[in-house]
Amino acid sequence: MKIAVSGTSCTGKSTLVKAFLHKWPMYSTPTKTYRDIIKNNQLSHSSFTNAETQLTILDWMMREQDNTPRKSNVIYDRCPWDALAYTLKSNEDGVISDEVTAAIISLVRESLKGLDIIFWIKHDPNIKIVEDSLRDTNVEYIKQVDVIFKDLFHQYCENLESDIFLPKEDCPAIIHLEDAKTLDDRIQFIGEFLDYKGELIETESSILDPNNADLLEQMIREQQVEIGNDIQMKSILSNIKNIKV
């Protein structure tokens, strides 16, 4: 399976990937990450990102997926869904044009067909932000990108058929690590979906079981309530309504 861990900066993604590999050693992760691409190409990033950065990172992510055999067990630190969120934020800020945004939406939508599961980690204001040379410590920007992720997730839950950002066929399952705050909690939560061999648990108790519609519907309702009660979100669609994909 191809799995990704997504979310805004400083949510513990890299730490979770390391713990995941310890728990499920039959998986691997690319030797390079998006951080290496940023560093090697001396790209502006995060709150200073631009079209060149997002296209370069997305191109690398897509190549990594394409060069990995379909049946390989791989976990990625970020994926094209992240590139989409940062692109939409930059489009909202007027940094990336509608034309480039439209192209990135199309590329992301197609590339996501190559993933099986995305585990999304929401921003936690209680997590201390540790500064390094490649980490954005702009808390307000982090929160704003997190809003974009929430809006994308809301559309995924609400009506995938009308969503222009995700593939309507072969869409990966996007799972919010909602109440899993500690690293152990997160690994335990993921263990509800993967067995000790790292294979998808396909039982009646799995939310990924298509026959378990009631459980899935209940989880979606709960996610929508949480999102609705969270900080007020700007509508992505209203900001890019003139984009033609």
Residue pairs with C-beta under 8 A, 6 or more apart in sequence:
1 73
1 74
1 116
1 117
1 198
1 199
1 200
2 65
2 68
2 70
2 72
2 74
2 76
2 114
2 115
2 116
2 117
3 20
3 27
3 74
3 75
3 76
3 115
3 116
3 117
3 118
3 119
4 75
4 76
4 77
4 78
4 79
4 81
4 115
4 117
4 118
4 119
4 172
5 13
5 16
5 17
5 20
5 75
5 76
5 77
5 78
5 118
5 119
5 121
6 13
6 78
6 79
6 81
6 82
6 85
6 118
6 119
6 120
6 121
6 149
7 13
7 82
7 120
7 121
7 122
7 123
7 146
7 149
8 85
8 123
8 142
8 143
8 145
8 146
8 149
9 46
9 129
9 135
9 136
9 142
9 145
10 123
10 127
10 129
10 130
10 135
10 136
10 137
10 142
11 121
11 122
11 123
11 124
11 127
12 121
12 127
12 183
12 186
13 77
13 78
13 121
14 33
14 77
15 183
16 119
16 121
16 183
16 186
16 187
17 29
17 75
17 76
17 77
19 183
19 186
19 187
20 27
20 75
20 187
20 190
21 27
21 28
21 29
21 75
23 187
23 190
23 191
24 73
24 194
24 198
26 73
26 197
26 198
27 73
27 74
27 75
27 198
28 72
28 73
28 74
28 75
29 74
29 75
29 76
29 77
30 64
30 74
30 76
32 60
33 77
33 78
34 57
34 60
34 61
34 77
34 78
34 82
35 134
37 43
37 56
37 57
37 60
38 45
38 53
38 57
38 134
39 133
39 134
41 56
43 49
43 52
43 53
43 56
43 57
44 50
44 52
44 53
45 53
45 134
45 136
46 86
46 135
46 136
46 138
46 141
47 136
47 138
47 141
49 86
49 90
49 95
50 90
50 95
50 96
51 90
51 95
51 96
51 97
51 100
54 83
54 86
54 87
54 90
54 96
54 100
54 104
55 100
55 104
57 83
58 80
58 83
58 104
58 107
58 108
58 111
61 76
61 78
61 79
61 80
61 83
61 111
62 80
62 107
62 111
64 76
65 76
65 111
65 114
65 115
66 114
68 74
70 114
73 198
76 115
79 112
79 115
79 118
80 107
80 108
80 111
80 112
81 108
81 112
81 118
81 152
81 174
83 104
83 108
84 104
84 105
84 108
84 152
84 165
85 145
85 148
85 149
85 152
86 145
86 148
87 96
87 100
87 101
87 104
87 105
88 101
88 148
88 152
88 236
88 239
88 240
89 144
89 145
89 148
90 96
91 97
91 98
91 101
91 239
91 240
92 148
92 234
92 236
92 239
92 240
96 104
98 240
98 242
98 243
101 240
101 243
102 243
102 244
102 245
105 164
105 165
105 243
105 245
106 245
108 165
109 164
109 165
109 166
109 167
109 245
110 167
112 166
112 167
112 171
112 172
113 167
113 169
113 170
113 171
113 172
115 172
116 172
116 173
116 200
117 172
117 173
117 174
117 175
117 193
118 172
118 173
118 174
118 175
119 175
119 177
119 190
120 149
120 153
120 174
120 175
120 176
120 177
121 177
121 186
122 146
122 149
122 150
122 176
122 177
122 178
123 142
123 143
123 146
124 181
125 139
129 135
129 137
129 139
129 142
131 137
136 142
143 231
147 231
147 233
147 234
148 236
150 227
150 230
150 233
151 233
151 234
151 235
151 236
152 165
152 166
152 236
153 174
153 176
153 223
153 227
154 223
154 224
154 227
154 233
155 162
155 163
155 165
155 166
155 236
156 163
156 166
156 171
156 174
157 220
157 223
157 224
158 220
158 224
160 166
160 168
160 171
161 168
164 245
173 208
175 193
175 207
176 223
177 186
177 189
177 190
178 223
178 226
179 185
179 189
180 186
180 188
180 189
192 201
192 206
193 200
193 201
193 206
193 208
194 200
194 201
195 201
200 206
200 208
202 208
202 209
203 209
204 211
204 212
205 212
206 212
207 215
207 216
207 219
227 233
